[in-house]
Amino acid sequence: MIKKLILIILLFYHLIYTYSQAIGDFYDGGVVFYLDSLGGGLAVDIQDLPNPNPILATSLDSLLSRWGNYATHVPGTSSPDIGSGNSNTQNFINFYISGNFAAHQCLNSNNQGYNDWFLPSKNELEEVFLYRELIDSISLLNGGHLFNDLAPLYPYWSSTESPSTTDYRYSYAVYPDGLSLLRGKILEYKVRAVRAFSANTNNVFQNSKKERTLIKIINMMGQETYQKANTIQLYIYNDGTVEKNIILNKF
């Protein structure tokens, strides 16, 4: 009886004080695309990062950046794993303290009021594109743009260098359809930053009670739909909030 009472108290405490994020939430400046076991995760920016000092003064070049210098090995940037994008980026910045490469664009970004953006690893970027349509929808609602809006034929740089121990000319670029390729570091590609966030332990009863209007309902593939029972759906409101809902039929 005592054990059961303790479990009920712990569950009640969890319901009151813990509000978990969901894939597709607009949270901490970006769209959530990955959740860890501790309630934290990763969010991707809602817009690409421009190149402030392009090699050529064209509108296209202002949208694209190089990964690094030709055939120069950057120690500590070869991990493709989820969770390694930040360390890859920091190791890159330690090697190239100043510059105009993709990692620098992320380091210098203050988008949505945050200054801890980094260049995602290969697997992180692939994870982003698993939810591309959903992220596109949420980005548009919050003033961002689609992955294919600007320079649509170009992939995005990851922070992951080639795993080769002899040939350092290449790093991984990922296309919005999820295709990953090793490409020459001096090629110019697009840049979309990500950032990490910790578990949100805000009291759910302190959340805003202001009235809001439901704009649309989308499914987990990012497609607009209508209210359905026994299906996980995302409700998007006019204040930028997103709720993950499931309506259960009573049998």
GIGIBEL-V245843 format. One record per backbone hydrogen bond with DSSP energy under -1.0 kcal/mol. NH is the residue of the N-H (numbers start at 0). CO is the residue of the C=O. E is the energy in kcal/mol with one decimal. If there is no record, write none. Layout:
# GIGIBEL-V245843
nh=NH co=CO e=E
nh=NH co=CO e=E
This chain:
# GIGIBEL-V245843
nh=4 co=0 e=-2.2
nh=5 co=1 e=-2.4
nh=6 co=2 e=-2.2
nh=7 co=3 e=-2.2
nh=8 co=4 e=-2.3
nh=9 co=5 e=-2.6
nh=10 co=6 e=-2.4
nh=11 co=7 e=-2.5
nh=12 co=8 e=-2.5
nh=13 co=9 e=-2.3
nh=14 co=10 e=-2.4
nh=15 co=11 e=-2.0
nh=16 co=12 e=-2.6
nh=17 co=13 e=-1.9
nh=18 co=199 e=-1.4
nh=23 co=31 e=-2.7
nh=24 co=21 e=-2.3
nh=26 co=29 e=-2.9
nh=29 co=26 e=-1.6
nh=30 co=43 e=-2.6
nh=31 co=24 e=-2.8
nh=32 co=41 e=-2.3
nh=33 co=41 e=-1.4
nh=35 co=39 e=-2.5
nh=38 co=35 e=-1.2
nh=40 co=196 e=-2.2
nh=41 co=33 e=-2.2
nh=42 co=194 e=-2.7
nh=43 co=30 e=-2.5
nh=44 co=192 e=-2.8
nh=48 co=190 e=-2.8
nh=50 co=61 e=-3.1
nh=57 co=55 e=-2.0
nh=61 co=57 e=-1.6
nh=62 co=59 e=-1.8
nh=63 co=60 e=-1.1
nh=64 co=188 e=-2.9
nh=66 co=184 e=-2.2
nh=67 co=184 e=-1.4
nh=71 co=68 e=-1.4
nh=83 co=80 e=-1.8
nh=87 co=83 e=-2.7
nh=88 co=84 e=-2.3
nh=89 co=85 e=-2.6
nh=90 co=86 e=-2.5
nh=91 co=87 e=-2.0
nh=92 co=88 e=-2.6
nh=93 co=89 e=-2.2
nh=94 co=90 e=-1.3
nh=95 co=91 e=-3.4
nh=101 co=65 e=-2.5
nh=104 co=100 e=-1.7
nh=105 co=101 e=-1.5
nh=106 co=102 e=-2.5
nh=107 co=103 e=-2.3
nh=108 co=105 e=-1.2
nh=112 co=109 e=-2.1
nh=113 co=110 e=-1.8
nh=117 co=193 e=-2.8
nh=122 co=79 e=-2.3
nh=124 co=120 e=-2.4
nh=125 co=121 e=-2.2
nh=126 co=122 e=-2.1
nh=127 co=123 e=-2.0
nh=128 co=124 e=-1.9
nh=130 co=127 e=-1.4
nh=134 co=130 e=-3.0
nh=135 co=131 e=-2.9
nh=136 co=132 e=-2.0
nh=137 co=133 e=-2.2
nh=138 co=134 e=-2.7
nh=139 co=135 e=-2.3
nh=140 co=136 e=-1.6
nh=142 co=139 e=-1.3
nh=143 co=138 e=-3.3
nh=144 co=45 e=-2.2
nh=148 co=145 e=-1.2
nh=153 co=150 e=-1.9
nh=155 co=173 e=-2.7
nh=156 co=189 e=-2.5
nh=157 co=171 e=-2.3
nh=158 co=119 e=-2.6
nh=160 co=76 e=-3.4
nh=161 co=169 e=-2.4
nh=170 co=182 e=-2.2
nh=171 co=159 e=-2.7
nh=172 co=180 e=-3.0
nh=173 co=155 e=-2.8
nh=174 co=178 e=-2.9
nh=177 co=174 e=-2.9
nh=180 co=172 e=-2.7
nh=182 co=170 e=-3.1
nh=184 co=168 e=-2.5
nh=186 co=183 e=-2.0
nh=188 co=64 e=-2.7
nh=189 co=154 e=-2.4
nh=193 co=117 e=-2.4
nh=194 co=42 e=-2.3
nh=196 co=40 e=-2.3
nh=203 co=15 e=-2.0
nh=205 co=202 e=-1.9
nh=206 co=203 e=-1.1
nh=214 co=235 e=-3.2
nh=215 co=235 e=-1.4
nh=217 co=233 e=-2.4
nh=218 co=222 e=-2.4
nh=221 co=218 e=-2.1
nh=224 co=216 e=-3.3
nh=229 co=246 e=-4.3
nh=232 co=244 e=-2.9
nh=233 co=217 e=-3.0
nh=234 co=242 e=-3.1
nh=235 co=215 e=-2.5
nh=236 co=240 e=-2.4
nh=237 co=212 e=-2.2
nh=239 co=236 e=-1.6
nh=242 co=234 e=-2.4
nh=244 co=232 e=-3.2
